[in-house]
Amino acid sequence: MVIAGVSMSQGSAEECYQVMAKPMIIIGGFFMFFSLVGIIGACCNVTFLLIVYLILMMFVIIVGIIFSMITMIATSKGAEEVKTREGYKEYRLPDDPNWLAMAILKEKSWESIKSCLTVPEHNVCTDLKERQINSTATELDQNELTPIQSGCCKPPSECGFVYGGMTTWTKNNGGSSKNNDCNLWNNDNKTLCFECQSCKAGVIYGVKDSRRKSSVVNIVFCIFIVVFYFISICALGNSAKHG
């Protein structure tokens, strides 16, 4: 984690990745210190260090449990997945978005997110435009678009636009959709649907999905920590006997 964090903070890494660098360095450094305390305490029979190690481990367990609970709450009512008549997935904001969704929807937060989505080197829609793997709009479901690509790189299906390519759609003058996203769509690669509600819903759904997966990893991590906690108690007892 420390090496990855230092790597992100240097070179030509984008601002989107640099914001993750400092937390990774801090967390990685904490776990390095945390592990060294336990190793020295166990190998050298230093009871004080083992006690410190157990206290730190208990702190990690409590934080892990709290994080899992927060993640479960945050992944509810974030954004809704819907199937269009053509068969591909689109995303909608619920009427009562949770606090995570509200935080993402704030103007300042969204501007930062949008700048990351549209950075030239890693524009989420550039790959789709270059591949042009669709021959018809009805084949979109076969491309396994991510929630962000589905919401940001194409207009909502209800707009009734004429398909001309992955990121190229022609507005239908006869369309009567009340969805404001239809008015916001633009074929310019820097604009597309990045201001659309569907794009924001796609981002929120993507965060929701990744948070749900991370909660599973976190639970497994907590189980391992609990096992090592009991092993450390045994090491503490052994150290006390020899002390």
C-alpha contacts under 8 A as a table, 3 or more apart, distances in Angstrom:
res1	aa1	res2	aa2	distance
1	M	4	A	5.09
1	M	5	G	5.98
1	M	24	M	5.67
1	M	25	I	6.37
1	M	27	I	7.63
1	M	28	G	5.00
2	V	5	G	5.06
2	V	6	V	6.14
2	V	24	M	6.26
2	V	25	I	4.53
2	V	26	I	7.67
2	V	27	I	7.99
2	V	28	G	5.09
2	V	29	G	6.48
3	I	6	V	5.22
3	I	7	S	6.09
3	I	25	I	7.71
4	A	7	S	5.05
4	A	8	M	6.21
4	A	21	A	7.55
4	A	24	M	7.55
4	A	25	I	7.95
5	G	8	M	5.14
5	G	9	S	6.29
5	G	20	M	7.21
5	G	21	A	4.18
5	G	22	K	6.51
5	G	23	P	7.83
5	G	24	M	5.23
5	G	25	I	5.15
6	V	9	S	5.15
6	V	10	Q	6.43
6	V	21	A	6.50
6	V	25	I	6.89
7	S	10	Q	5.47
7	S	11	G	7.43
7	S	21	A	7.92
8	M	11	G	7.52
8	M	13	A	5.81
8	M	17	Y	6.27
8	M	18	Q	5.51
8	M	20	M	7.69
8	M	21	A	5.53
9	S	13	A	6.90
9	S	17	Y	7.97
9	S	18	Q	5.23
9	S	21	A	5.54
9	S	22	K	7.68
10	Q	13	A	6.60
13	A	17	Y	6.43
13	A	18	Q	6.53
14	E	17	Y	5.56
14	E	18	Q	6.28
15	E	18	Q	4.83
15	E	19	V	6.33
15	E	116	C	7.70
16	C	19	V	5.96
16	C	20	M	7.66
16	C	116	C	5.61
17	Y	20	M	5.52
17	Y	21	A	6.92
18	Q	21	A	5.09
18	Q	22	K	7.65
19	V	22	K	6.74
19	V	23	P	7.94
20	M	23	P	5.80
20	M	24	M	6.30
21	A	24	M	5.28
21	A	25	I	6.22
22	K	25	I	5.16
22	K	26	I	6.17
23	P	26	I	5.13
23	P	27	I	6.01
24	M	27	I	5.22
24	M	28	G	5.79
25	I	28	G	5.14
25	I	29	G	5.87
26	I	29	G	5.12
26	I	30	F	6.14
27	I	30	F	5.06
27	I	31	F	6.33
28	G	31	F	5.23
28	G	32	M	6.23
29	G	32	M	5.05
29	G	33	F	6.24
30	F	33	F	5.21
30	F	34	F	5.88
31	F	34	F	4.71
31	F	35	S	5.93
32	M	35	S	5.24
32	M	36	L	6.19
33	F	36	L	5.17
33	F	37	V	6.23
34	F	37	V	5.44
34	F	38	G	6.63
34	F	53	Y	6.64
34	F	56	L	7.11
35	S	38	G	5.20
35	S	39	I	6.18
36	L	39	I	5.07
36	L	40	I	6.01
37	V	40	I	5.40
37	V	41	G	5.97
37	V	49	L	5.97
37	V	50	L	7.22
37	V	52	V	7.68
37	V	53	Y	6.08
38	G	41	G	5.12
38	G	42	A	6.05
38	G	49	L	6.81
38	G	50	L	5.90
38	G	53	Y	5.42
38	G	232	S	8.00
39	I	42	A	5.28
39	I	43	C	5.96
40	I	43	C	5.28
40	I	44	C	5.69
40	I	45	N	7.77
40	I	46	V	7.31
40	I	49	L	7.44
41	G	44	C	5.54
41	G	45	N	5.46
41	G	46	V	4.55
41	G	47	T	6.42
41	G	48	F	7.47
41	G	49	L	4.89
41	G	50	L	5.00
42	A	45	N	5.25
42	A	46	V	6.79
42	A	50	L	6.77
42	A	235	A	6.23
42	A	236	L	7.56
42	A	239	S	7.41
43	C	46	V	7.95
45	N	239	S	4.90
45	N	240	A	7.95
45	N	242	H	7.59
45	N	243	G	7.42
46	V	49	L	5.60
46	V	50	L	6.53
46	V	239	S	6.90
47	T	50	L	5.12
47	T	51	I	6.24
47	T	236	L	6.32
47	T	239	S	6.01
47	T	240	A	6.49
47	T	243	G	7.84
48	F	51	I	5.15
48	F	52	V	6.34
49	L	52	V	5.00
49	L	53	Y	6.03
50	L	53	Y	4.85
50	L	54	L	6.14
50	L	232	S	7.39
50	L	235	A	7.87
50	L	236	L	6.03
51	I	54	L	5.12
51	I	55	I	6.26
51	I	236	L	7.36
52	V	55	I	5.13
52	V	56	L	6.22
53	Y	56	L	5.14
53	Y	57	M	6.04
54	L	57	M	4.94
54	L	58	M	6.08
54	L	229	Y	6.77
54	L	232	S	6.98
54	L	233	I	7.56
55	I	58	M	5.16
55	I	59	F	6.31
56	L	59	F	5.01
56	L	60	V	6.32
57	M	60	V	5.02
57	M	61	I	6.25
57	M	225	I	7.33
57	M	229	Y	6.71
58	M	61	I	5.07
58	M	62	I	6.25
58	M	229	Y	7.74
59	F	62	I	5.23
59	F	63	V	6.16
60	V	63	V	5.12
60	V	64	G	5.99
61	I	64	G	5.05
61	I	65	I	6.26
61	I	222	C	6.07
61	I	225	I	6.82
61	I	226	V	7.16
62	I	65	I	5.21
62	I	66	I	6.22
63	V	66	I	5.11
63	V	67	F	5.97
64	G	67	F	5.09
64	G	68	S	6.18
64	G	218	N	6.71
64	G	219	I	7.65
64	G	222	C	6.27
65	I	68	S	5.14
65	I	69	M	6.35
65	I	219	I	7.79
65	I	222	C	7.47
66	I	69	M	5.14
66	I	70	I	6.20
67	F	70	I	5.10
67	F	71	T	6.03
67	F	215	S	8.00
68	S	71	T	5.06
68	S	72	M	6.26
68	S	215	S	5.52
68	S	218	N	6.79
68	S	219	I	7.11
69	M	72	M	5.19
69	M	73	I	6.42
70	I	73	I	5.15
70	I	74	A	6.01
71	T	74	A	4.97
71	T	75	T	6.12
71	T	211	R	6.27
71	T	212	R	6.90
71	T	215	S	6.39
72	M	75	T	5.43
72	M	76	S	6.93
72	M	212	R	7.10
72	M	215	S	7.52
73	I	76	S	5.69
74	A	77	K	7.97
74	A	78	G	7.30
74	A	98	N	7.00
74	A	99	W	7.25
74	A	100	L	5.92
74	A	208	K	7.30
75	T	78	G	6.03
75	T	208	K	4.89
75	T	209	D	7.45
75	T	211	R	6.83
75	T	212	R	6.51
76	S	98	N	7.21
76	S	208	K	7.87
77	K	80	E	7.30
77	K	94	P	6.76
77	K	96	D	7.41
77	K	97	P	5.77
77	K	98	N	5.94
78	G	93	L	7.27
78	G	94	P	7.26
78	G	97	P	5.69
78	G	98	N	5.94
78	G	100	L	7.11
78	G	101	A	5.58
78	G	201	A	7.89
78	G	204	I	6.08
78	G	205	Y	6.31
78	G	208	K	6.53
79	A	91	Y	6.64
79	A	92	R	5.83
79	A	93	L	4.89
79	A	94	P	5.95
79	A	97	P	7.36
79	A	101	A	7.82
79	A	201	A	5.47
79	A	202	G	7.44
79	A	204	I	6.08
79	A	205	Y	5.19
79	A	208	K	7.96
80	E	91	Y	5.53
80	E	92	R	5.17
80	E	93	L	6.20
80	E	94	P	6.48
80	E	201	A	7.63
80	E	205	Y	7.26
81	E	89	K	6.64
81	E	90	E	5.98
81	E	91	Y	4.71
81	E	92	R	6.58
81	E	205	Y	7.93
82	V	89	K	5.74
82	V	90	E	5.39
82	V	91	Y	5.90
82	V	92	R	7.37
83	K	86	E	7.94
83	K	87	G	5.85
83	K	88	Y	5.77
83	K	89	K	4.78
83	K	90	E	6.27
84	T	87	G	5.23
84	T	88	Y	5.74
84	T	89	K	6.33
84	T	90	E	6.96
84	T	157	S	7.06
85	R	88	Y	7.77
86	E	138	T	5.61
86	E	141	D	7.97
87	G	138	T	7.58
87	G	141	D	6.12
88	Y	140	L	6.23
88	Y	141	D	4.27
89	K	141	D	7.16
89	K	147	P	7.97
89	K	150	S	7.18
90	E	147	P	7.34
90	E	150	S	6.07
90	E	151	G	6.50
90	E	156	P	7.40
90	E	198	S	7.56
90	E	202	G	7.76
91	Y	147	P	7.19
91	Y	150	S	7.76
91	Y	151	G	6.55
91	Y	198	S	5.87
91	Y	201	A	5.60
91	Y	202	G	5.66
91	Y	205	Y	7.56
92	R	197	Q	7.41
92	R	198	S	5.83
92	R	201	A	5.42
92	R	202	G	7.67
93	L	97	P	6.92
93	L	197	Q	7.22
93	L	198	S	7.43
93	L	200	K	7.92
93	L	201	A	5.30
94	P	97	P	5.52
97	P	100	L	7.91
97	P	101	A	5.70
97	P	102	M	6.45
98	N	101	A	5.44
98	N	102	M	6.29
99	W	102	M	4.96
99	W	103	A	6.09
100	L	103	A	5.15
100	L	104	I	6.42
101	A	104	I	5.16
101	A	105	L	6.11
101	A	204	I	6.18
102	M	105	L	5.01
102	M	106	K	6.44
103	A	106	K	5.57
103	A	109	S	7.07
104	I	109	S	5.62
104	I	110	W	5.95
104	I	200	K	7.94
104	I	204	I	7.36
105	L	109	S	6.75
105	L	110	W	5.88
105	L	200	K	7.12
106	K	109	S	5.29
106	K	110	W	6.01
107	E	110	W	5.17
107	E	111	E	6.14
108	K	111	E	5.27
108	K	112	S	6.55
109	S	112	S	5.33
109	S	113	I	6.32
110	W	113	I	4.94
110	W	114	K	5.87
111	E	114	K	5.08
111	E	115	S	6.15
112	S	115	S	5.23
112	S	116	C	6.55
113	I	116	C	5.21
113	I	117	L	6.34
114	K	117	L	4.96
114	K	118	T	6.11
114	K	194	F	6.74
115	S	118	T	5.29
115	S	119	V	5.97
116	C	119	V	5.42
116	C	122	H	7.95
116	C	123	N	7.75
117	L	122	H	7.13
117	L	123	N	5.42
117	L	124	V	5.79
118	T	122	H	7.04
118	T	123	N	4.53
118	T	124	V	6.85
118	T	190	K	6.24
119	V	122	H	5.57
119	V	123	N	5.28
120	P	123	N	5.35
122	H	126	T	7.53
123	N	126	T	5.34
123	N	127	D	7.73
124	V	127	D	6.86
124	V	148	I	7.65
124	V	149	Q	6.54
124	V	153	C	7.83
125	C	128	L	5.36
125	C	129	K	6.39
125	C	149	Q	6.38
125	C	152	C	7.73
125	C	153	C	5.54
125	C	167	T	7.46
125	C	189	N	7.59
126	T	129	K	5.12
126	T	130	E	6.20
126	T	189	N	7.58
127	D	130	E	5.20
127	D	131	R	6.17
128	L	131	R	5.27
128	L	132	Q	6.08
128	L	133	I	7.60
128	L	166	M	5.97
128	L	167	T	7.28
129	K	132	Q	5.51
129	K	165	G	7.50
129	K	166	M	5.62
129	K	167	T	5.82
132	Q	135	S	7.91
132	Q	165	G	6.25
132	Q	166	M	5.76
133	I	143	N	7.94
133	I	166	M	7.62
134	N	137	A	6.91
134	N	139	E	6.26
134	N	140	L	6.78
134	N	165	G	6.90
134	N	166	M	6.71
135	S	139	E	7.23
135	S	165	G	7.67
136	T	139	E	5.69
136	T	140	L	7.68
136	T	163	Y	7.05
137	A	140	L	5.72
137	A	163	Y	5.78
137	A	165	G	8.00
138	T	141	D	7.16
139	E	142	Q	5.53
139	E	143	N	7.35
140	L	143	N	5.55
140	L	144	E	7.58
140	L	145	L	7.64
141	D	144	E	6.04
141	D	145	L	7.42
145	L	148	I	7.89
145	L	149	Q	5.71
145	L	150	S	5.74
146	T	149	Q	5.14
146	T	150	S	6.08
146	T	206	G	7.83
147	P	150	S	5.11
147	P	151	G	6.16
147	P	202	G	4.53
147	P	203	V	6.68
147	P	205	Y	6.59
147	P	206	G	5.87
148	I	151	G	5.23
148	I	152	C	5.73
148	I	153	C	7.67
148	I	199	C	6.25
148	I	202	G	4.53
148	I	203	V	5.22
148	I	206	G	6.78
149	Q	152	C	5.27
149	Q	153	C	5.04
149	Q	154	K	7.45
149	Q	199	C	7.98
149	Q	202	G	7.60
150	S	153	C	5.99
150	S	154	K	6.28
150	S	199	C	7.60
150	S	202	G	6.92
151	G	154	K	6.47
151	G	155	P	7.38
151	G	156	P	7.49
151	G	193	C	7.26
151	G	196	C	7.78
151	G	198	S	4.67
151	G	199	C	3.97
151	G	200	K	7.29
151	G	201	A	6.97
151	G	202	G	5.05
151	G	203	V	7.86
152	C	155	P	7.58
152	C	192	L	6.74
152	C	193	C	4.72
152	C	194	F	5.16
152	C	196	C	7.19
152	C	198	S	6.85
152	C	199	C	4.30
152	C	200	K	7.88
152	C	202	G	7.38
153	C	166	M	7.68
153	C	167	T	5.96
153	C	192	L	6.04
153	C	193	C	6.07
153	C	194	F	7.67
154	K	166	M	7.27
154	K	167	T	5.96
154	K	168	T	7.97
154	K	169	W	7.83
154	K	185	W	7.98
154	K	192	L	6.99
154	K	193	C	6.52
155	P	159	C	6.86
155	P	161	F	7.64
155	P	169	W	7.88
155	P	181	D	7.10
155	P	182	C	6.47
155	P	185	W	6.25
155	P	192	L	7.96
155	P	193	C	6.47
156	P	159	C	5.76
156	P	181	D	7.23
156	P	182	C	7.13
156	P	198	S	7.22
157	S	160	G	5.87
157	S	161	F	7.52
158	E	177	S	6.48
158	E	179	N	7.82
159	C	175	G	6.65
159	C	176	S	7.71
159	C	177	S	5.64
159	C	179	N	7.31
159	C	182	C	5.55
160	G	171	K	7.64
160	G	172	N	6.54
160	G	175	G	6.29
161	F	169	W	5.90
161	F	170	T	5.46
161	F	171	K	4.83
161	F	172	N	5.30
161	F	175	G	7.91
162	V	169	W	5.47
162	V	170	T	4.91
162	V	171	K	6.45
162	V	172	N	6.63
163	Y	166	M	7.87
163	Y	168	T	6.68
163	Y	169	W	4.85
163	Y	170	T	6.59
164	G	167	T	7.78
164	G	168	T	5.06
164	G	169	W	5.22
164	G	170	T	6.99
165	G	168	T	4.75
165	G	169	W	6.79
167	T	187	N	6.45
167	T	189	N	7.64
167	T	192	L	7.39
168	T	187	N	5.50
169	W	187	N	6.77
171	K	175	G	7.96
172	N	175	G	5.35
177	S	182	C	7.47
179	N	182	C	5.91
179	N	183	N	7.88
180	N	183	N	5.38
180	N	184	L	6.63
180	N	196	C	7.85
181	D	184	L	4.96
181	D	185	W	6.28
181	D	193	C	7.28
181	D	195	E	7.93
181	D	196	C	5.02
181	D	197	Q	6.59
181	D	198	S	7.35
182	C	185	W	5.56
184	L	192	L	7.93
184	L	193	C	6.47
184	L	195	E	6.82
184	L	196	C	6.43
185	W	191	T	7.39
185	W	192	L	5.32
185	W	193	C	4.98
185	W	196	C	7.55
186	N	189	N	8.00
186	N	191	T	5.85
186	N	192	L	4.63
186	N	193	C	6.80
187	N	191	T	7.04
187	N	192	L	5.30
188	D	191	T	5.27
188	D	192	L	5.74
189	N	192	L	5.72
191	T	194	F	5.91
191	T	195	E	7.63
193	C	196	C	5.08
193	C	198	S	7.85
193	C	199	C	6.43
194	F	199	C	5.79
194	F	200	K	7.79
195	E	199	C	6.90
195	E	200	K	7.69
196	C	199	C	5.24
196	C	200	K	6.65
197	Q	200	K	5.09
197	Q	201	A	6.10
198	S	201	A	4.98
198	S	202	G	6.10
199	C	202	G	4.99
199	C	203	V	6.28
200	K	203	V	5.14
200	K	204	I	6.18
201	A	204	I	5.07
201	A	205	Y	6.00
202	G	205	Y	5.09
202	G	206	G	6.08
203	V	206	G	5.04
203	V	207	V	6.23
204	I	207	V	5.08
204	I	208	K	5.99
205	Y	208	K	4.85
205	Y	209	D	6.06
206	G	209	D	5.13
206	G	210	S	6.20
207	V	210	S	5.16
207	V	211	R	5.93
208	K	211	R	5.15
208	K	212	R	6.17
209	D	212	R	5.14
209	D	213	K	6.41
210	S	213	K	5.11
210	S	214	S	6.08
211	R	214	S	4.97
211	R	215	S	6.13
212	R	215	S	5.21
212	R	216	V	6.82
213	K	216	V	5.36
213	K	217	V	6.67
214	S	217	V	5.02
214	S	218	N	6.02
215	S	218	N	4.85
215	S	219	I	6.18
216	V	219	I	5.19
216	V	220	V	6.47
217	V	220	V	5.22
217	V	221	F	6.15
218	N	221	F	4.90
218	N	222	C	6.14
219	I	222	C	5.07
219	I	223	I	6.33
220	V	223	I	5.14
220	V	224	F	6.45
221	F	224	F	5.22
221	F	225	I	6.25
222	C	225	I	4.96
222	C	226	V	6.12
223	I	226	V	5.17
223	I	227	V	6.35
224	F	227	V	5.14
224	F	228	F	6.27
225	I	228	F	5.09
225	I	229	Y	5.96
226	V	229	Y	4.84
226	V	230	F	6.51
227	V	230	F	5.45
227	V	231	I	6.44
228	F	231	I	4.87
228	F	232	S	6.01
229	Y	232	S	5.05
229	Y	233	I	6.36
230	F	233	I	4.99
230	F	234	C	6.46
231	I	234	C	5.13
231	I	235	A	6.35
232	S	235	A	4.84
232	S	236	L	6.08
233	I	236	L	4.97
233	I	237	G	6.24
234	C	237	G	5.09
234	C	238	N	6.20
235	A	238	N	5.02
235	A	239	S	6.08
236	L	239	S	5.03
236	L	240	A	6.14
237	G	240	A	5.10
237	G	241	K	6.34
238	N	241	K	5.21
238	N	242	H	6.47
239	S	242	H	5.23
239	S	243	G	5.91
240	A	243	G	4.90
